[in-house]
């Protein structure tokens, strides 16, 4: 072996040792990073758990309120349907109760108007005949 071979062998050995140190340092840094990440995840879970519980309670309450609102809306719908039906029945009863007498009253009023109109026509024709007779008497020479 020559001196150069020993030098190159030493360079290779040093290079392998440096690469080994870098790899060991990278592995150690990776392990430390993994531990920190695990600790951060555990801490995050501890902080998020109460928030998740609150979100679940709010969601449960929203479901409960929604179901109550649905029940109330169904009740209101039934109430409005019943009320509308009863109002329609009442209007029909009132129309039937008042419709006949109103029609009879209107017929009686029309009959009275017809009698009065006929009476006025008879009176005006009687007056016209009397005026016409006076005109004829004035023209009569005799």
Residue frames as qw, qx, qy, qz and C-alpha x, y, z in Angstrom:
[[0.000, 0.885, 0.465, 0.000, 0.00, 0.00, 0.00],
 [0.408, 0.368, -0.006, 0.836, 1.17, 3.35, -0.85],
 [0.103, -0.235, -0.413, 0.874, 0.78, 6.55, 1.07],
 [0.336, -0.008, -0.265, -0.904, -1.92, 7.74, -1.27],
 [0.537, -0.257, -0.753, -0.280, -3.96, 4.66, -0.72],
 [0.364, -0.343, -0.670, 0.548, -3.76, 5.15, 3.02],
 [0.063, 0.155, 0.102, -0.981, -4.79, 8.82, 2.59],
 [0.466, -0.103, -0.478, -0.737, -7.73, 7.86, 0.43],
 [0.527, -0.295, -0.796, 0.047, -8.67, 5.10, 2.84],
 [0.216, -0.287, -0.510, 0.781, -8.55, 7.61, 5.69],
 [0.246, 0.055, -0.151, -0.956, -10.71, 10.07, 3.69],
 [0.538, -0.210, -0.682, -0.450, -13.25, 7.31, 3.05],
 [0.453, -0.316, -0.748, 0.368, -13.28, 6.34, 6.72],
 [0.045, -0.229, -0.294, 0.927, -13.74, 9.95, 7.81],
 [0.367, -0.034, -0.380, -0.848, -16.50, 10.43, 5.21],
 [0.544, -0.287, -0.768, -0.179, -18.30, 7.28, 6.40],
 [0.334, -0.321, -0.631, 0.622, -17.97, 8.44, 10.01],
 [0.121, 0.139, 0.050, -0.981, -19.35, 11.92, 9.12],
 [0.482, -0.137, -0.567, -0.654, -22.27, 10.32, 7.22],
 [0.501, -0.316, -0.793, 0.146, -22.93, 8.05, 10.18],
 [0.167, -0.272, -0.448, 0.835, -22.93, 11.03, 12.57],
 [0.290, 0.041, -0.204, -0.934, -25.29, 12.96, 10.27],
 [0.542, -0.211, -0.707, -0.401, -27.64, 9.96, 10.01],
 [0.419, -0.335, -0.729, 0.425, -27.60, 9.39, 13.77],
 [0.006, -0.210, -0.231, 0.950, -28.26, 13.12, 14.31],
 [0.408, -0.063, -0.432, -0.802, -31.12, 12.97, 11.78],
 [0.538, -0.290, -0.786, -0.091, -32.61, 9.92, 13.52],
 [0.295, -0.321, -0.588, 0.681, -32.27, 11.57, 16.94],
 [0.157, 0.128, -0.015, -0.979, -33.84, 14.79, 15.59],
 [0.480, -0.156, -0.633, -0.587, -36.64, 12.73, 14.02],
 [0.473, -0.346, -0.783, 0.210, -37.30, 10.92, 17.30],
 [0.137, -0.295, -0.396, 0.859, -37.36, 14.23, 19.20],
 [0.290, 0.034, -0.283, -0.914, -39.67, 15.74, 16.60],
 [0.504, -0.254, -0.764, -0.313, -41.96, 12.71, 16.82],
 [0.357, -0.369, -0.696, 0.502, -42.08, 13.04, 20.63],
 [0.036, 0.237, 0.144, -0.960, -42.87, 16.75, 20.39],
 [0.392, -0.062, -0.522, -0.755, -45.50, 16.06, 17.76],
 [0.476, -0.326, -0.816, -0.010, -47.05, 13.34, 19.94],
 [0.224, -0.365, -0.531, 0.731, -47.06, 15.69, 22.93],
 [0.175, 0.141, -0.124, -0.966, -48.64, 18.45, 20.82],
 [0.449, -0.190, -0.699, -0.523, -51.28, 16.06, 19.54],
 [0.405, -0.394, -0.771, 0.292, -52.13, 14.95, 23.09],
 [0.087, -0.330, -0.302, 0.890, -52.35, 18.58, 24.21],
 [0.285, 0.031, -0.391, -0.874, -54.50, 19.45, 21.21],
 [0.443, -0.304, -0.812, -0.228, -56.81, 16.52, 21.98],
 [0.283, -0.411, -0.644, 0.579, -57.14, 17.73, 25.59],
 [0.066, 0.300, 0.064, -0.949, -58.07, 21.22, 24.36],
 [0.354, 0.006, -0.565, -0.746, -60.38, 20.05, 21.57],
 [0.237, -0.261, -0.933, 0.069, -62.25, 17.44, 23.64],
 [0.060, 0.497, 0.555, -0.664, -64.29, 20.02, 25.65],
 [0.266, 0.382, -0.242, -0.852, -64.98, 21.93, 22.45],
 [0.311, 0.000, -0.851, -0.424, -66.10, 18.75, 20.69],
 [0.107, -0.374, -0.861, 0.327, -68.32, 17.92, 23.66],
 [0.163, 0.496, 0.253, -0.815, -69.88, 21.39, 23.47],
 [0.314, 0.252, -0.542, -0.737, -70.41, 21.03, 19.72],
 [0.247, -0.164, -0.945, -0.139, -72.08, 17.66, 20.30],
 [0.005, -0.473, -0.684, 0.555, -74.33, 19.14, 23.00],
 [0.239, 0.447, -0.059, -0.860, -75.25, 22.06, 20.72],
 [0.312, 0.105, -0.760, -0.561, -76.00, 19.64, 17.87],
 [0.166, -0.310, -0.926, 0.136, -78.15, 17.50, 20.17],
 [0.084, 0.516, 0.442, -0.729, -79.98, 20.59, 21.39],
 [0.263, 0.336, -0.370, -0.825, -80.48, 21.75, 17.81],
 [0.272, -0.099, -0.902, -0.321, -82.00, 18.37, 16.93],
 [0.094, -0.442, -0.794, 0.407, -84.28, 18.58, 19.97],
 [0.149, 0.504, 0.146, -0.838, -85.35, 22.16, 19.15],
 [0.259, 0.195, -0.627, -0.708, -85.91, 21.21, 15.54],
 [0.220, -0.262, -0.933, -0.112, -88.14, 18.30, 16.50],
 [0.016, -0.531, -0.599, 0.600, -90.09, 20.50, 18.93],
 [0.188, 0.424, -0.162, -0.871, -90.49, 23.15, 16.25],
 [0.245, 0.001, -0.819, -0.519, -91.73, 20.51, 13.82],
 [0.145, -0.422, -0.874, 0.192, -94.29, 19.29, 16.35],
 [0.048, 0.551, 0.332, -0.764, -95.43, 22.85, 17.05],
 [0.211, 0.294, -0.439, -0.822, -95.74, 23.63, 13.34],
 [0.224, -0.195, -0.911, -0.286, -97.84, 20.48, 12.87],
 [0.078, -0.530, -0.708, 0.460, -100.08, 21.60, 15.73],
 [0.121, 0.500, 0.006, -0.858, -100.43, 25.08, 14.22],
 [0.205, 0.107, -0.715, -0.660, -101.21, 23.52, 10.84],
 [0.180, -0.374, -0.910, -0.019, -103.91, 21.31, 12.35],
 [0.028, -0.563, -0.481, 0.671, -105.31, 24.28, 14.28],
 [0.168, 0.394, -0.256, -0.867, -105.45, 26.44, 11.16],
 [0.221, -0.067, -0.847, -0.478, -107.05, 23.64, 9.15],
 [0.150, -0.482, -0.832, 0.230, -109.68, 23.07, 11.85],
 [0.017, 0.554, 0.255, -0.792, -110.32, 26.79, 12.24],
 [0.175, 0.240, -0.499, -0.814, -110.64, 27.29, 8.49],
 [0.209, -0.242, -0.910, -0.265, -113.05, 24.38, 8.25],
 [0.119, -0.565, -0.699, 0.422, -115.17, 25.70, 11.10],
 [0.073, 0.475, -0.006, -0.877, -115.21, 29.24, 9.69],
 [0.209, 0.054, -0.698, -0.683, -116.34, 27.86, 6.32],
 [0.204, -0.403, -0.892, -0.001, -119.08, 25.85, 8.04],
 [0.070, -0.571, -0.467, 0.672, -120.18, 28.92, 10.02],
 [0.129, 0.338, -0.283, -0.888, -120.26, 31.12, 6.91],
 [0.228, -0.136, -0.840, -0.473, -122.33, 28.49, 5.10],
 [0.178, -0.516, -0.795, 0.264, -124.77, 28.27, 8.02],
 [0.006, -0.545, -0.211, 0.811, -125.06, 32.07, 8.23],
 [0.161, 0.183, -0.524, -0.816, -125.58, 32.35, 4.47],
 [0.242, -0.294, -0.885, -0.269, -128.26, 29.69, 4.55],
 [0.166, -0.556, -0.668, 0.466, -129.93, 31.25, 7.60],
 [0.037, 0.611, 0.104, -0.784, -129.92, 34.78, 6.24],
 [0.068, -0.099, 0.674, 0.729, -130.08, 34.05, 2.52],
 [0.029, -0.493, -0.844, -0.209, -133.73, 32.95, 2.44],
 [0.095, -0.795, -0.464, 0.379, -135.16, 35.85, 4.48],
 [0.139, -0.531, 0.234, 0.803, -133.01, 38.36, 2.61],
 [0.046, 0.088, 0.758, 0.645, -134.23, 37.02, -0.73],
 [0.073, -0.641, -0.763, -0.027, -137.82, 37.08, 0.56],
 [0.147, -0.744, -0.232, 0.609, -137.36, 40.62, 1.84],
 [0.112, -0.316, 0.463, 0.821, -135.87, 41.70, -1.47],
 [0.003, -0.342, -0.828, -0.444, -138.82, 40.15, -3.30],
 [0.115, -0.750, -0.604, 0.244, -141.27, 41.94, -0.96],
 [0.148, -0.630, 0.048, 0.761, -139.48, 45.27, -1.54],
 [0.075, -0.068, 0.661, 0.743, -139.58, 44.73, -5.30],
 [0.043, -0.552, -0.813, -0.178, -143.32, 43.97, -5.06],
 [0.131, -0.779, -0.368, 0.491, -143.95, 47.17, -3.07],
 [0.140, -0.439, 0.338, 0.821, -141.93, 49.16, -5.63],
 [0.049, 0.199, 0.798, 0.566, -143.92, 47.64, -8.46],
 [0.082, -0.712, -0.693, 0.081, -147.22, 48.51, -6.73],
 [0.155, -0.733, -0.123, 0.651, -146.03, 52.06, -6.06],
 [0.136, -0.237, 0.549, 0.790, -144.82, 52.44, -9.64],
 [0.005, 0.425, 0.822, 0.379, -148.12, 51.16, -10.97],
 [0.127, -0.776, -0.527, 0.321, -149.99, 53.52, -8.65],
 [0.159, -0.594, 0.145, 0.775, -147.85, 56.49, -9.82],
 [0.092, 0.013, 0.716, 0.692, -148.38, 55.52, -13.44],
 [0.039, -0.603, -0.788, -0.119, -152.14, 55.24, -12.85],
 [0.145, -0.783, -0.313, 0.518, -152.23, 58.63, -11.12],
 [0.136, -0.455, 0.352, 0.806, -150.16, 60.32, -13.82],
 [0.047, 0.218, 0.794, 0.565, -152.31, 58.79, -16.57],
 [0.081, -0.724, -0.673, 0.126, -155.46, 59.96, -14.71],
 [0.142, -0.726, -0.060, 0.670, -154.05, 63.48, -14.44],
 [0.135, -0.203, 0.594, 0.766, -153.04, 63.42, -18.10],
 [0.026, 0.471, 0.822, 0.320, -156.58, 62.36, -19.09],
 [0.105, -0.803, -0.467, 0.356, -158.07, 65.13, -16.99],
 [0.144, -0.595, 0.217, 0.761, -155.77, 67.72, -18.61],
 [0.124, 0.037, 0.765, 0.631, -156.51, 66.32, -22.03],
 [0.004, 0.641, 0.765, 0.055, -160.29, 66.57, -21.38],
 [0.096, -0.791, -0.212, 0.566, -159.98, 70.19, -20.33],
 [0.142, -0.350, 0.503, 0.777, -158.09, 70.90, -23.55],
 [0.058, 0.301, 0.844, 0.440, -160.83, 69.25, -25.57],
 [0.050, -0.758, -0.606, 0.237, -163.55, 71.16, -23.70],
 [0.116, -0.673, 0.058, 0.728, -161.77, 74.41, -24.50],
 [0.056, -0.174, 0.673, 0.717, -161.66, 73.56, -28.16],
 [0.106, 0.471, 0.870, 0.093, -165.26, 72.46, -28.22],
 [0.167, 0.047, -0.059, -0.983, -167.48, 75.09, -29.75],
 [0.205, -0.304, -0.890, -0.272, -170.96, 74.38, -29.16]]
